[in-house]
Amino acid sequence: QVQLVESGGGLVQAGGSLTLSCAASGRAFSSYTMGWFRQAPGKEREFVAIITRSGGMSYYADSVKGRFTSSRDNAKNTVYLQMNSLKPEDTAVYYCAARRSNTDIFYIRPYEYNYWGQGTQVTVSS
């Protein structure tokens, strides 16, 4: 089992940057595929990014491609989401999620993940 804690959210102006962190407790962090999702008020939770177990591959939603970058440090049990060129439409609660995996499939649906953090608010002002 793994517990996830996000941090790094906040208020930023459009065009600015933020880096979110997701710290995991538990063993075998490198066995988990890690995903980032977000949920804006009145909207469904949506996929943002995924990074495979070793960090060798990432995949992004079209809406963030070229602006967001996910990385991980398995020695620190932490995954990151670097967000650049932020837009007001990026405003949401951001969640990290974990799924223990034997493969490097790109899981992009919320129900495919077993563990979730509590979320961190990102607000982008225009």
C-alpha positions as CSV (number, residue, x, y, z in Angstrom):
1,Q,0.0,0.0,0.0
2,V,1.1,3.6,-0.6
3,Q,0.1,6.9,0.8
4,L,0.4,10.1,-1.4
5,V,0.8,13.7,-0.3
6,E,0.8,16.5,-2.8
7,S,2.3,19.9,-2.3
8,G,3.3,23.0,-4.3
9,G,0.0,24.4,-5.3
10,G,-0.9,28.0,-5.1
11,L,-1.9,31.2,-6.8
12,V,0.0,32.3,-9.9
13,Q,-0.5,34.7,-12.7
14,A,-1.1,33.5,-16.3
15,G,2.2,32.7,-17.9
16,G,3.8,31.8,-14.7
17,S,5.1,28.4,-13.4
18,L,4.6,26.1,-10.5
19,T,6.1,22.7,-9.6
20,L,3.9,20.2,-7.8
21,S,5.4,17.4,-5.7
22,C,3.8,14.2,-4.7
23,A,5.6,12.3,-1.9
24,A,4.8,8.6,-1.5
25,S,5.2,6.5,1.6
26,G,5.4,2.8,1.5
27,R,7.6,0.3,-0.2
28,A,8.5,-0.4,-3.8
29,F,7.7,3.1,-5.1
30,S,9.5,2.1,-8.3
31,S,6.8,-0.5,-9.0
32,Y,4.1,2.1,-9.3
33,T,3.0,4.0,-12.4
34,M,2.3,7.5,-11.3
35,G,-0.4,9.7,-12.8
36,W,-1.5,13.3,-12.4
37,F,-5.1,14.4,-12.7
38,R,-7.0,17.6,-12.1
39,Q,-10.6,18.5,-11.3
40,A,-12.1,22.0,-11.8
41,P,-15.3,23.0,-10.1
42,G,-18.3,21.4,-11.7
43,K,-16.2,19.2,-14.0
44,E,-15.1,15.6,-14.0
45,R,-11.6,14.6,-12.9
46,E,-9.4,14.6,-16.0
47,F,-6.1,13.1,-16.9
48,V,-3.1,15.4,-17.0
49,A,0.1,13.3,-17.2
50,I,1.5,9.9,-16.5
51,I,5.0,8.7,-15.9
52,T,6.1,5.1,-16.0
53,R,7.8,3.2,-13.2
54,S,11.4,4.1,-14.0
55,G,10.6,7.5,-15.3
56,G,11.7,6.6,-18.7
57,M,8.4,7.5,-20.4
58,S,5.8,10.1,-20.0
59,Y,2.5,10.9,-21.7
60,Y,0.5,14.1,-21.5
61,A,-3.0,15.3,-22.2
62,D,-3.1,17.5,-25.3
63,S,-4.2,20.5,-23.2
64,V,-0.9,20.5,-21.3
65,K,1.5,19.0,-23.9
66,G,4.6,21.2,-24.3
67,R,3.9,23.1,-21.1
68,F,3.9,20.5,-18.4
69,T,6.6,18.0,-17.6
70,S,6.4,15.1,-15.2
71,S,9.5,13.5,-13.6
72,R,10.2,11.3,-10.6
73,D,13.0,10.5,-8.2
74,N,12.5,6.9,-7.1
75,A,15.3,7.3,-4.5
76,K,13.2,10.0,-2.8
77,N,9.8,8.3,-3.5
78,T,8.6,11.5,-5.1
79,V,7.0,12.5,-8.4
80,Y,6.9,16.0,-9.8
81,L,4.8,18.0,-12.2
82,Q,6.5,21.1,-13.6
83,M,3.9,23.4,-15.0
84,N,5.0,26.3,-17.2
85,S,3.1,28.9,-19.2
86,L,0.1,28.4,-17.0
87,K,-3.3,29.5,-18.2
88,P,-6.5,30.4,-16.3
89,E,-8.1,27.2,-17.6
90,D,-5.4,25.2,-15.7
91,T,-7.1,26.2,-12.5
92,A,-8.1,23.1,-10.6
93,V,-7.3,20.8,-7.8
94,Y,-4.5,18.6,-8.9
95,Y,-4.1,15.0,-7.7
96,C,-1.4,12.5,-8.0
97,A,-2.3,8.8,-8.2
98,A,-0.5,5.5,-8.1
99,R,-1.0,2.1,-9.6
100,R,1.2,-0.8,-9.0
101,S,2.1,-2.1,-12.4
102,N,4.1,-4.9,-14.1
103,T,4.1,-3.0,-17.4
104,D,4.6,0.5,-18.7
105,I,1.1,1.0,-20.1
106,F,-0.1,4.5,-20.1
107,Y,-3.1,4.5,-17.7
108,I,-5.1,7.6,-18.3
109,R,-8.4,6.9,-16.6
110,P,-9.0,7.6,-12.9
111,Y,-10.5,4.2,-12.2
112,E,-7.3,2.6,-13.3
113,Y,-5.5,4.0,-10.2
114,N,-5.7,2.5,-6.7
115,Y,-4.2,5.2,-4.6
116,W,-4.8,9.0,-4.5
117,G,-3.4,12.0,-2.7
118,Q,-5.6,14.6,-1.1
119,G,-5.1,17.1,-3.9
120,T,-3.5,20.6,-4.1
121,Q,-5.2,23.7,-5.4
122,V,-3.7,25.5,-8.4
123,T,-5.3,28.8,-9.2
124,V,-4.1,30.8,-12.3
125,S,-5.3,34.4,-12.5
126,S,-5.7,36.3,-15.8
